[in-house]
Structure formats: structure tokens, C-alpha cells
Amino acid sequence: MSRIDFYVLQDSGEAARQRFACRLAEKAYKLKNRVHITVNGPDVEKTLDDLLWTFSDGSFVPHELLGAAAGESEAPVTIGSGDMPPFDCDLLINLRDDLPAGAGRFPRIAEVVTADDECRSRSRQRFVDYRAQGHTLDTHKL
């Protein structure tokens, strides 16, 4: 079973969610973890790809779009909107609206929740789904 951490932000909007995901990915990378960030579509992939280069002055998070990698990616952080990566990762950061198929094979999953009513509602449903699957859940109000 996976450990699922829900990070509940006081900020609203998808941009706040994406910036926090970048900070999480950077922290995990510095701890030598392999990270996959799953998103809702190719447009969000590109946005997050750009954001990982610019979200913080002086930060460096080597990453790659999963679809751009031929075979297994060597990058410690990958971004994708389709299937889960065919290689093992230490952390899945879920920025999708739904529960990604195959998420249970990751030891840790991070869910990022903003103050928006719609985001909170979708997150509550994912919380219920994870709990029904027997995962360990924790909530962090930031």
C-alpha cells in the first residue's frame, strides 16, 4: 500500500498547485528520490516543464517530459499526462483531477489541494477512493 499525503494550500488556482508541485519535486530530487508528476494533458505538461526551470531563482530540477523520452528516462523527475512511467519512482505527484490508474505501485503519492471549492471537492473524492483501497493517508494544512 502507498502512503498518500494531501497538501492543503491556502492559495487558490492551478498556478499555486503547480508551483507547490515544483517545490515538492525539488525537495524530493535533493533527497535523491525519483519523481513522476502526472497532469491533466499536454498543455499542462508544457506549462510544468517551463515552470520547473523558472519557479525559483537558483533552483535546478533536472526533468523530462515522459513522452519525449525514448525508453526509460534518465531524468530524476518526469512529467506526463498519459500512462504511468514504465520504471520505478519513489514519489508520484498527482495534479490530475482523478485517481490515476496504477498509482498504487508508488510507495508515496502527493496530492496538492488548493482553496478552490472544485479542487477540494475532487480531492475529497480521491481521499475516499484511496481510503477504500487501504492506503495510508495523511493531511498537511499549509
Steps between C-alpha positions, in 0.01 A plus 500: 500500500607856432538789739285786374569856618239767432658847504221753554602848389340827607554640150258460212553418136682246290816713492535467879458125469765478232751717690459283810548186289828650373616561858410142595681361197808708580504381862460137397771537234742642757426196718602279203143385430364427156177692436220483246249784470175401334284777349173546309636547148777606261440872561557454873807285427654793309403751769657288773806432284558876472416564865756250628769719341366830635302450824791595724815701439806278517312172510580217263269202461609273214186370337354367179162464338422130512377486140827658381710222654584209276477204735587551864575858596824578680353819647426488874170686442258418221171663398219325315129506430452148370600165639715470808874465434624148424775540761496522879466836673512593867231768482198572283373858507142490377373820339225318312133546582454127551673205659765387251492135399796311640573758769505230767839372383671818626620490863398864549242719332460875550165663436502880481174670597423871460232709673273484194170325570523286185858388577406414859196304387703292253767446766244377750386239249859386443548483880195272527624285209850465648356411842273236344810345339670477841775759453653692791375859490629820657393862461729801530334843522747760382 
